[in-house]
Each structure stands twice: as C-alpha cells, then as structure tokens.
Amino acid sequence: MMPSAEQPLAKAEKTFDKEKLIAELGEMIVEVNLVKARDPHGEIKEQIARAGGHVDGYMRALIDTGVCTVEELKELVKLQREKAAEKSRSESYTFPL
C-alpha cells in the first residue's frame, strides 16, 4: 500500500521483516569487524570506511523508520563484535573481500 497525500510515509503500511533486516545488518557488522581485525596496518582503510558507512546508514534507516531502537542496535553491535572476534581467531574463516 502506497502512502497517500494525507498519510505520511512514516505512517504507511509496514511491509518489512524485522528479523531479516536485523540479520542482514548483523552480517554486515561482522564482516566490517573481521576486515578491521585482519587489517592491522590500515592497508584497506578506504574499503573499511565505506563498509562502515553502509552499516551506519542501515542503522540510521532502521531507527528513523521505527524498526529498531538505539538500545536494540547497541546490543546487536555488541553481540556481532563478539561474534567477529571469535571468527577472526578461527583459521577456517576467509573473508569475502
């Protein structure tokens, strides 16, 4: 359902899957943190900065649309950073860049 002139976009019918959006964001956070951990000399900082900007924008959109609260995202970031730290210690993980 598209919003009408009388119905602001923020009040339009929500057709998203919160769990799917959060899972996608979680994967993005893990990837950014893994790349940071594997690049101690800052050789690919432009790619890291770009990826971090995508994550920031994604989180801003989730907050602005009311999908998530800041507190929910803080908890998600904390958990995903821990997950990335575990993966970075694993020799079997290869990152996609």
C-alpha positions as CSV (number, residue, x, y, z in Angstrom):
1,M,0.0,0.0,0.0
2,M,1.5,3.3,-1.1
3,P,1.0,6.3,1.3
4,S,-1.5,8.9,0.1
5,A,-1.0,12.7,0.4
6,E,-3.0,12.6,3.7
7,Q,-0.9,9.7,5.0
8,P,2.8,10.5,5.8
9,L,5.4,8.0,4.7
10,A,6.3,7.1,8.3
11,K,2.7,6.0,8.9
12,A,2.5,3.9,5.7
13,E,1.8,0.2,6.0
14,K,5.0,-1.5,7.1
15,T,5.9,-4.4,4.8
16,F,9.3,-5.4,6.2
17,D,10.6,-8.4,8.2
18,K,12.4,-7.0,11.2
19,E,14.2,-10.3,11.9
20,K,15.5,-10.4,8.3
21,L,16.7,-6.8,8.4
22,I,18.4,-7.3,11.7
23,A,20.1,-10.5,10.5
24,E,21.4,-8.7,7.4
25,L,22.7,-5.8,9.5
26,G,24.3,-8.3,11.8
27,E,26.2,-9.9,8.9
28,M,27.4,-6.5,7.7
29,I,28.7,-5.7,11.2
30,V,30.5,-9.0,11.5
31,E,32.2,-8.5,8.1
32,V,33.3,-5.0,8.8
33,N,34.8,-6.1,12.2
34,L,36.5,-9.1,10.6
35,V,38.1,-6.9,8.0
36,K,39.3,-4.4,10.6
37,A,40.8,-7.3,12.7
38,R,42.6,-8.7,9.7
39,D,44.0,-5.3,8.5
40,P,46.2,-4.2,11.5
41,H,48.2,-1.8,9.2
42,G,45.3,0.0,7.7
43,E,46.1,-1.0,4.2
44,I,42.4,-1.1,3.1
45,K,41.0,1.6,5.3
46,E,39.0,3.1,2.4
47,Q,37.0,-0.1,2.0
48,I,36.6,-0.4,5.7
49,A,35.4,3.2,5.9
50,R,32.9,2.7,3.1
51,A,31.6,-0.5,4.6
52,G,31.3,1.2,8.0
53,G,29.3,4.0,6.3
54,H,26.9,1.5,4.8
55,V,26.4,-0.1,8.3
56,D,25.8,3.4,9.8
57,G,23.3,4.3,7.1
58,Y,21.5,1.0,7.5
59,M,21.2,1.5,11.3
60,R,20.0,5.1,10.8
61,A,17.3,3.9,8.5
62,L,16.2,1.2,11.0
63,I,16.0,3.9,13.7
64,D,14.3,6.5,11.6
65,T,11.6,4.1,10.4
66,G,10.9,2.8,13.9
67,V,12.0,-0.7,13.1
68,C,14.6,-0.7,15.9
69,T,15.5,1.3,18.9
70,V,19.0,2.7,19.6
71,E,19.2,0.3,22.5
72,E,18.4,-2.7,20.3
73,L,21.1,-1.7,17.8
74,K,23.7,-1.2,20.6
75,E,23.1,-4.7,21.8
76,L,23.2,-6.1,18.3
77,V,26.5,-4.4,17.6
78,K,28.0,-5.7,20.9
79,L,26.9,-9.3,20.0
80,Q,28.2,-9.1,16.5
81,R,31.5,-7.7,17.5
82,E,31.9,-10.6,19.8
83,K,31.0,-13.0,17.0
84,A,33.5,-11.3,14.7
85,A,36.2,-11.6,17.4
86,E,35.5,-15.4,17.6
87,K,35.6,-15.8,13.9
88,S,38.8,-13.8,13.5
89,R,40.5,-16.3,15.8
90,S,39.3,-19.1,13.6
91,E,41.7,-20.3,10.9
92,S,38.9,-21.7,8.8
93,Y,37.3,-18.3,8.1
94,T,38.1,-16.5,4.9
95,F,36.5,-13.1,4.4
96,P,34.9,-12.1,1.2
97,L,37.0,-9.0,0.1
